Amino acid sequence: MATLAASSISIVSVSISIIVLELYSQRDSLRKGLKTTFKKLSRNTLILSILLGIFFPLIGLKIPDYFYIPLHMLGSTTVIVAIFMLGVFFVWETLH
């Protein structure tokens, strides 16, 4: 249940953030800007991966182990890599 809640919150928050940033970067009319933004949003891999992650279990599709295991291993390193990169950023900023 927590995963489903986090996924739905991610879809909404990421979508709103991308829409706001895209509209700010464009100098077109609001209507044209929204059309362009939704077109880009429909091809955003982050949004698509969240939607697929919700859709697959709902239809009962099981991911084969030869895909699942490497993806799970990669996903489990995300926090560690993010903290490492944050440390690298802080060191870089203090040296320059």
Protein Blocks (a to p, Z undefined) as FASTA:
>chain_A
ZZmmmmmmmmmmmmmmmmmmmmmmpccdfklmmmmmmmmmmmpmklmmmmmmmmmmmnop
acdfklmmmmmmmmmmmmmmmmmmmmmmmmmmmmZZ
